[in-house]
């Protein structure tokens, strides 16, 4: 009996640990949108960024965040100083000044530059057709990220046109994460 309980516990532990965000590349997400339109949630990070690592450890490992993102978005993990080639809106974005011998900070990818990302981490939201919605810079806890995930997914952001409307939305938002 004891051995059975241990086995059940290990399987349960393994399935909890195995749960993670289904990350893909931007090219994969754009292709997936053509088959099944869904918004894109992009994590723009760098390898040297401490808050980016905290976002992975504390926020992107949260069960509620994982479930919500996987259900409602195509999730993209994008290194803003990497070498990935991205085809977006009839243009191919690269990082021509990337230096593989450089330690720490490197050249910014042209796609990050086009998105006007100038701080890490930044999360970026795209519509179901790939059009940019908004970039949101900075580290967020699961609760702090929740309002953005749900506001964008439900299209409530379209109704928020003033600072006072944003304050009212935040005040009335019901957190569940």
C-alpha positions in Angstrom: 0.0 0.0 0.0 2.8 2.4 0.9 4.5 1.7 -2.4 1.3 2.5 -4.3 0.9 5.8 -2.5 4.5 6.7 -3.3 4.0 5.9 -6.9 0.8 8.0 -7.1 2.6 10.9 -5.3 5.5 10.8 -7.8 3.1 10.8 -10.8 1.2 13.7 -9.4 4.4 15.6 -8.7 5.6 14.9 -12.2 2.5 16.1 -13.8 2.5 19.3 -11.7 6.1 20.0 -12.6 5.6 19.2 -16.2 2.9 21.8 -16.7 4.4 24.8 -18.5 3.6 27.4 -21.0 3.5 26.1 -24.6 6.2 28.5 -25.9 6.7 28.8 -29.7 8.5 31.1 -32.1 6.9 34.2 -33.6 6.9 32.5 -37.0 5.2 29.5 -35.6 2.6 31.6 -33.8 1.8 33.6 -37.0 1.4 30.4 -38.9 -0.8 29.0 -36.2 -3.0 32.1 -36.4 -3.8 31.3 -40.0 -5.2 27.9 -39.1 -6.9 28.9 -35.8 -7.0 32.7 -35.0 -5.9 33.5 -31.5 -4.1 36.4 -29.9 -0.4 36.2 -29.4 1.3 36.8 -26.0 5.0 37.5 -26.4 7.7 37.5 -23.7 10.5 39.7 -24.8 13.6 38.9 -22.7 17.4 38.9 -22.8 19.8 36.3 -21.4 21.4 38.7 -18.9 18.2 40.3 -17.5 17.6 39.5 -13.9 13.9 40.5 -13.8 13.4 38.3 -17.0 14.6 35.3 -15.0 12.3 36.3 -12.1 9.4 36.4 -14.5 10.2 32.9 -15.7 10.6 31.6 -12.2 7.8 33.4 -10.3 5.1 34.2 -12.9 5.4 31.9 -15.9 5.6 28.9 -13.5 2.3 29.9 -11.8 -0.4 27.3 -12.5 -3.2 29.9 -13.2 -0.9 31.9 -15.5 0.1 28.8 -17.4 -3.5 27.6 -17.8 -4.8 31.0 -18.9 -2.0 31.7 -21.4 -2.1 28.2 -22.9 -5.9 28.4 -23.3 -6.2 31.9 -24.7 -3.0 32.8 -26.5 -0.2 31.6 -28.7 2.7 32.1 -26.4 6.0 33.4 -27.9 9.3 33.5 -26.1 11.6 36.0 -27.9 15.2 36.8 -27.1 15.5 40.6 -27.9 19.2 40.1 -28.5 19.1 36.8 -30.3 19.5 35.7 -33.9 16.1 34.3 -34.8 14.8 35.4 -38.2 11.3 36.7 -38.0 9.0 37.2 -41.0 6.4 39.8 -40.1 4.3 42.0 -42.4 6.3 41.2 -45.6 9.6 42.0 -43.9 12.3 39.7 -42.5 13.7 40.9 -39.2 17.1 39.8 -38.1 19.9 40.9 -35.8 22.7 41.9 -38.2 24.9 43.4 -35.5 24.8 40.3 -33.2 28.3 39.4 -32.0 28.6 35.8 -30.8 31.8 36.5 -29.0 30.3 39.1 -26.8 29.4 38.4 -23.2 26.4 40.0 -21.5 24.5 42.6 -23.5 24.5 42.3 -27.3 22.9 44.1 -30.3 19.1 44.5 -30.2 17.2 42.4 -32.7 15.4 44.6 -35.3 12.1 43.1 -34.4 12.4 44.2 -30.8 13.4 47.6 -32.1 10.3 47.7 -34.5 8.1 46.9 -31.5 9.7 49.8 -29.7 10.8 47.6 -26.8 13.4 49.4 -24.8 13.2 47.6 -21.4 13.3 44.0 -20.3 11.3 42.1 -19.7 8.4 43.4 -21.8 5.3 41.5 -22.8 3.7 42.2 -26.1 0.2 41.5 -27.2 -0.9 40.9 -30.8 -4.4 40.6 -32.3 -5.7 37.4 -33.9 -4.5 38.7 -37.3 -1.0 39.5 -36.0 -1.5 43.2 -35.7 0.3 44.8 -32.7 -1.9 45.7 -29.8 0.5 46.9 -27.1 3.8 46.3 -25.4 3.8 46.3 -21.6 7.3 46.7 -20.0 8.4 45.5 -16.7 8.3 42.5 -14.3 4.9 41.4 -13.2 3.7 39.0 -10.5 0.9 36.6 -11.6 -1.7 38.9 -10.1 -0.2 42.0 -11.8 -0.1 40.2 -15.2 -3.6 38.8 -14.8 -5.3 42.1 -15.5 -3.4 42.6 -18.8 -4.0 39.0 -19.9 -7.7 39.2 -19.3 -8.2 42.8 -20.5 -6.5 42.0 -23.8 -8.1 38.6 -24.3 -11.7 40.0 -23.7 -11.0 43.1 -25.9 -11.9 45.3 -22.9 -8.7 47.3 -23.8 -10.7 48.8 -26.7 -13.1 50.5 -24.3 -10.3 52.0 -22.1 -9.4 55.3 -23.8 -8.5 57.5 -20.9 -6.4 57.4 -17.7 -9.5 57.6 -15.6 -11.2 54.7 -17.5 -8.0 52.6 -16.8 -8.1 53.5 -13.1 -11.8 52.6 -13.0 -11.1 49.3 -14.8 -8.4 48.4 -12.3 -10.6 49.3 -9.4 -13.4 47.0 -10.6 -11.3 44.2 -11.9 -11.9 40.9 -10.1 -8.6 39.0 -9.6 -8.6 35.2 -9.5 -5.0 34.3 -9.9 
